[in-house]
């Protein structure tokens, strides 16, 4: 399906879009995240020229709330766009003047009341947004379903960014499937500046007998998992994964053990005997 066609199918009435924009789209995003199970994210503005999670909340200015998948697609009231298109056509137009950068962070819905947003979710307005989204079947049909088995999106993102190795070890404990590292051979052009270790390590997964991989986002073809990290060509290697685990156990053993424990609890709750 072409992107232009996708945008047309995703159109909502202008008066509804204006209503959602007046509250930075928080009610639309909360409703859509509940319906689809995808990731709830807040776009922040920081005067730091290079954004980092270490920037405290009191130094961030909220811009917009949106829903995203795990591979640079944004589901917005103005249409479904790639991250680049979303930034160019929507987000950049809302930025304050002066030097700074965008810092996008993902959250659980329950965390929103603790954030310095300009507007907090309003259950009446969330319900109104839900009704409007459900009345737009073309928009919903254009949003891919989460891969099974699925963890809550916040947890899936949490364990796929920096905590994939302990998650893969936990998944190995649950399934017996071998954990392997994905080693980048070639990145897509807009990921060419990605820094990796000497062997190109980018991610850990477990390997199914059919050649599919599984990580915190569920079971998927290895090429699809690699593309989430901008990797176009790759190899897999069990020894490289074990080397990462050994380094984590040596350098941050407590954090590693906590991550494995938390991953096991999530898998027990949400995966069960799936797949």
N, C-alpha and C positions, 0 to 999 in steps of 0.2 A: 504494500500500500504506500503510495507516494506521500511525502510529508505535507504537501499542499492540501491534498484530499483529506488527510488526517486532521489538519487544522480546521477545515470547513465542517467536518463531522463533529468536531468538539465544541462548536460555537454555543454559547449561552446568550440569553437575551441581554442587551446592553444595560438595562436597569438592574439586573441581578449582578452583573459584573461590577457595576459601579458600587452597589451595596457591599459586595465582598471586598473591593479595593479600599473602601472607606475604613475597613478594619484590618488592613494589610493581609487580606485573604485568610485570616486565621480560622474563621468558621468554615469556609469552604474546604480548607486543607484538613481540618480535623474530621469533617464529615467524610471526605474522600479516603483518608487514611483508615478510618473505621470500616468503610465498605470494601476496600481493596487489600488491606493488610500491608501496603507499601510504606515507605519510610517518611516520617514527618520531619521536615527540616526547616530551620530558620536561617535566613540570610541576614548577616550582621555587617555593619560598616565599622571599620576600625581605622584610626589614624596611623596605626602601625603600617609601614609600607610592605611588610611581609607578614601576613596573618599566621597565627599559630594558636593552638589550643591553650597556650599559657597566658594569652591576653585575658585579663579578668573581665567579668561581665559588666562592671561599672565603666569600662572603657569601650564598650560596644554599643552601637546604635542600631535598633532593629529596623530592617528594611521591608521584609516580606516573609511570609510563611508559605511553604509549598510542599508537595508530595513528590517523591522521587523513587525510581527503581534502583537496582544495584549496578546500573551500567549507564549512567549519564543521560537518562531520559527524565524530563520533568513533566508532571501531569498538573496542568494549571488551568484555571478558569478561562484563560484566553486561548487555550489549545495545548496540544501535546507537542513538545519540542525537545530537541537535543539540548544538552546543557549550554553549548555554545550559542544556539539560537535563543534560548531563554535569556541568557545574559545580555545578548545584543539587543533583542527586541523588547524586553520587559525590564530586566533588573537595572541595567545601566542608566535607564531614563529616570530612575528613582534615587540615584545616588546623590549625596550632598557634594558640594563643591570642595575643592582642596585635595591635598595628597592623602592617600589612604588605600585600603584594600578591602575586598569582600572576604568575609570569614563565614562559611556555611557550616553549620553543626547540626547533627541529628539528635532527636530527643524522643523520649517516651511522652505520650500525651499527658500523663500525670505530672510531668516536670514543668509544663508550660506555666502554671500559676506562680512558680518560683522565679520566672524569668522577667526581666524588665521590658516586656513587650508594650507597645502602645495600646493594644487591645487584647483582652483575654477572651478565650472562647465563651460564648453565650449559648446555653443549651437550646434556647428558643431559636436562635439564628443558625445553630448547627443543624437542628432538625429541619429548618427551612432549606438549608443548603443540601442536606441529604435528599429531601424530596425532589429538589431541582435536578440533582445528579441522577437519581433513579429514573427520572422522567426523560433523560437523555441517553437512550440505549446505545446510540452510535458512539458516544464518548466512552461509556463503560466498556463496550466491546473492543475498543481500540487499546485498552489498557491490558497488558498481559497478566495472566494469573500467576500467583506465586508458585514456585516449584515446590513439590512435595518431597520429603516432609518439611514443613516450614515452621521455623521458630518465629516469635515476634520480631518484627523488622528491626527494632532497636537492638535486640540481642544478636541478630544475624550480622548487622553492621559492626557491632562491638567486637564480635569474635572473628570477623574477616579482615579487620584492619589492625594489625599488630599483635593479634592473639590467635592467629590461625594455627600455629604449631601446637599449642596446648589443646586447642579444640580438636585438632586431628588426632592427637593422642587419646583424648576422651572418646572420640568417635571410634577409634580402633578398639578401645576397651569394650565398647558397647557392641560393635559389629564383628570384630575380628578382621576387618579389612585392612590391608597394608597402607600406612601413610607414606606419601611421597611429596617431594618438593617440585614445584614448577619453576624451571630455570629459563629465564628469558634469553633467547638468541637474537630476536629482532623486535623492536618496539614500533608501534604505529608512529607516524611523523610527529603528531602533537604530543606524544609521550616520550620523544627521543631524549629529553633532558632528565628522565627518571634515573635516580641514583640507585644502584644495587650493589651487592657484594661482588667480589671478583667472579664468582661462579654464576651470577645472574639470578640469584634467588629472589623470587617475588611472593611466593604463596605456598601454603601446604594444604593438601587435600588427602582424602582416602580414595583408593582406587577400587572400583567395582570390577567383577569378573568380565563384564561386557565392555570394559574400557572407559566407562563413564567415571567422572569424579564426583566427590561429595564434600562440601564444606558447610559452613553455617547457613548458607543460603539454600541448601538442598542439593539434590542430585542433578547433574547437568553434564553435557559434553565438555571435555577438558578444554577444547578450543574456546567455548563460550566463557568458561571460568577465566581463562587466560586473558581474553579480550576485556574483561572488566578492569584489568590492570594495564590495559594498553599494549598487551603482548600479542604480536602477530605470528611469531615463530618461537617454539619452545621445546625443551626436553623435560622429562620427568626423571627423578632420581631419589631413591629411598635413603641412600647414605647422606645426601645433602640435607634432607629433612632431619635425620638423626643428629647431624652436626649442629643444626639450629637448636634442637631440643637440649643437647648437651651444653651448649653455650648459655642458654637460658637457665638451666639448672645450676650452672656454676656462678653466673653473674647476678641472677635475680631469682633465687630458688623459692623464696616465700611467695612472691608475686606469681611465679609459674605454677606452684602447687594450688594457689587460690584459683587461678584461671582454670586449671584442669577440674578442680572440684565444682566450680560454678558451671562449667560446660557439662559435666556429668549430670548435674541436677536438671539443667535445661533439657538435655537429651532424654532423661528419664520422664520428664513431664510432657514433652512435645513430640518426641520421635517414636517412642514405644518400640514396636516391632515393625514399623513401616519399612518398606523396601526389603 
